[in-house]
Amino acid sequence: MWDFAGRDTAIDMGSSTVRMHLKDRGVVCREPSLLARCRRTGRILALGVPAQKMAGRNPDVTLVRPVREGAPTETDAAEYMMRALVRRHHRRHYTARPRLVVTVPSGLTPVHYRALRFSAYQAGARRLTLLPTPIAAAIGMGMTSALRSDVTVIANIGAEVTDVGVIAFGGLVTSHTALIGGSALDRAIVDLVRREYRVALSRSAAEAAKLEVGAVPPLGRRPVRQTEVNGRDIATGMPRSLVLTTVDVGRAIAGPVADIVDAIGAGVVGCSPEISGDLLSVGVTLTGGCARLPGLERLIHDRTGLPARLGDDTGDAAVLGAAEVLRSTRSQEPPARDTSQNPQLMTTLPDLEY
């Protein structure tokens, strides 16, 4: 059977959501990074939203998260997810072998680097580029290139990883990756409800409450909102509903939010004096799902002294930046090179292809 080259493909492998961009078609996929696996046979039953709907409802199904903390935890599951998405969205070209760009945390370990590289080639990649997420987000928002000397600070706050990068001339000057993100906020809400109200709350219900009424304390002039959540009473085992307010959610997430702000501060401390002088005017640009939390920009400014602003409210900046890298390198195919022994080559754009 013939192998089709397929459209150039960019993938943002997030711990919570996987996004895919195809040449000339734009962002075609925003799916939860979930697989539903049969406990008896080990067969994969569903991917994305259908798998999410099976959570806790089918006793014969276990949920698998192929990506944890920004890196593949199960090579076979990560390979299956990438291969299934490539085949689904390339339509009739079922055997497509596209050029592939995958975003990765800037602090990816060599072990995870090789695992992701292996999974991508097994999934059908003809040529692979691994692009640090801060660089991808900056390119996606049009804030950097290999020719611009402007300093850019990107803080990508995802589900499980906060990735901070200081970028100049299209490369990372310094970076810091912390294993803290939106999932830690959800766990904190679950813990507070269990401790104070004696109700067991699902992670999805906690996330919905965070999105609906969550805000970083102090509230200032922000109105106090409330939402109703449903859980299980720990004492009786019966279903129970309760009302959570903005104050409740704010008390719960105060600790994890402080850790996120500390991670952003740690991401800029390694800059040279020449660059540090520019940071006060440049500030920090926030991307990722957790960056939309109301009041986070003010807290970052109060704790670090750096102005902060929301640069991407859709979460698509990284995958759009990865697609732009594909477009810019389409006409120039450098000779193949193996960087598996030196993952630090990923930190500058000219050394990304192999």
Secondary structure as the mmCIF struct_conf table of DSSP 4:
data_model
#
loop_
_struct_conf.conf_type_id
_struct_conf.id
_struct_conf.beg_label_comp_id
_struct_conf.beg_label_asym_id
_struct_conf.beg_label_seq_id
_struct_conf.end_label_comp_id
_struct_conf.end_label_asym_id
_struct_conf.end_label_seq_id
HELX_LH_PP_P HELX_LH_PP_P1 TRP A 2 PHE A 4
STRN STRN1 THR A 9 MET A 13
BEND BEND1 SER A 15 SER A 16
STRN STRN2 THR A 17 LEU A 22
TURN_TY1_P TURN_TY1_P1 LYS A 23 ARG A 25
STRN STRN3 GLY A 26 PRO A 32
BEND BEND2 SER A 33 SER A 33
STRN STRN4 LEU A 35 CYS A 38
TURN_TY1_P TURN_TY1_P2 ARG A 39 THR A 41
STRN STRN5 ILE A 44 LEU A 47
BEND BEND3 GLY A 48 GLY A 48
HELX_RH_AL_P HELX_RH_AL_P1 VAL A 49 LYS A 53
TURN_TY1_P TURN_TY1_P3 MET A 54 ARG A 57
TURN_TY1_P TURN_TY1_P4 PRO A 59 ASP A 60
STRN STRN6 VAL A 61 VAL A 64
BEND BEND4 PRO A 66 PRO A 66
STRN STRN7 VAL A 67 ARG A 68
TURN_TY1_P TURN_TY1_P5 GLU A 69 GLY A 70
STRN STRN8 ALA A 71 PRO A 72
BEND BEND5 THR A 73 THR A 73
HELX_RH_AL_P HELX_RH_AL_P2 THR A 75 HIS A 89
TURN_TY1_P TURN_TY1_P6 HIS A 90 ARG A 92
TURN_TY1_P TURN_TY1_P7 TYR A 94 THR A 95
STRN STRN9 ARG A 99 VAL A 104
TURN_TY1_P TURN_TY1_P8 SER A 106 GLY A 107
HELX_RH_AL_P HELX_RH_AL_P3 PRO A 110 GLN A 122
TURN_TY1_P TURN_TY1_P9 ALA A 123 GLY A 124
BEND BEND6 ARG A 126 ARG A 126
STRN STRN10 ARG A 127 PRO A 132
HELX_RH_AL_P HELX_RH_AL_P4 THR A 133 GLY A 140
TURN_TY1_P TURN_TY1_P10 MET A 141 GLY A 142
TURN_TY1_P TURN_TY1_P11 ALA A 146 LEU A 147
STRN STRN11 THR A 152 ILE A 157
BEND BEND7 ALA A 159 GLU A 160
STRN STRN12 THR A 162 ALA A 168
TURN_TY1_P TURN_TY1_P12 PHE A 169 GLY A 170
STRN STRN13 GLY A 171 ALA A 178
BEND BEND8 LEU A 179 LEU A 179
BEND BEND9 GLY A 181 GLY A 181
HELX_RH_AL_P HELX_RH_AL_P5 GLY A 182 TYR A 197
STRN STRN14 VAL A 199 ALA A 200
HELX_RH_AL_P HELX_RH_AL_P6 ARG A 203 VAL A 213
HELX_LH_PP_P HELX_LH_PP_P2 VAL A 216 VAL A 216
BEND BEND10 PRO A 217 PRO A 217
HELX_LH_PP_P HELX_LH_PP_P3 PRO A 218 PRO A 218
TURN_TY1_P TURN_TY1_P13 GLY A 220 ARG A 221
HELX_LH_PP_P HELX_LH_PP_P4 ARG A 222 VAL A 224
STRN STRN15 GLN A 226 ASP A 233
TURN_TY1_P TURN_TY1_P14 ILE A 234 THR A 236
STRN STRN16 PRO A 239 THR A 245
HELX_RH_AL_P HELX_RH_AL_P7 THR A 246 VAL A 268
TURN_TY1_P TURN_TY1_P15 VAL A 269 GLY A 270
HELX_RH_AL_P HELX_RH_AL_P8 PRO A 273 VAL A 282
STRN STRN17 VAL A 284 THR A 287
BEND BEND11 GLY A 288 GLY A 288
HELX_RH_3T_P HELX_RH_3T_P1 GLY A 289 ARG A 292
BEND BEND12 LEU A 293 LEU A 293
TURN_TY1_P TURN_TY1_P16 PRO A 294 GLY A 295
HELX_RH_AL_P HELX_RH_AL_P9 LEU A 296 THR A 304
BEND BEND13 GLY A 305 GLY A 305
STRN STRN18 ALA A 308 LEU A 310
BEND BEND14 ASP A 313 GLY A 315
HELX_RH_AL_P HELX_RH_AL_P10 ALA A 317 THR A 329
TURN_TY1_P TURN_TY1_P17 ARG A 330 SER A 331
HELX_LH_PP_P HELX_LH_PP_P5 PRO A 334 ALA A 336
TURN_TY1_P TURN_TY1_P18 SER A 340 GLN A 341
HELX_RH_3T_P HELX_RH_3T_P2 PRO A 343 THR A 347
STRN STRN19 THR A 348 THR A 348
HELX_RH_3T_P HELX_RH_3T_P3 LEU A 349 ASP A 351
STRN STRN20 GLU A 353 GLU A 353
#
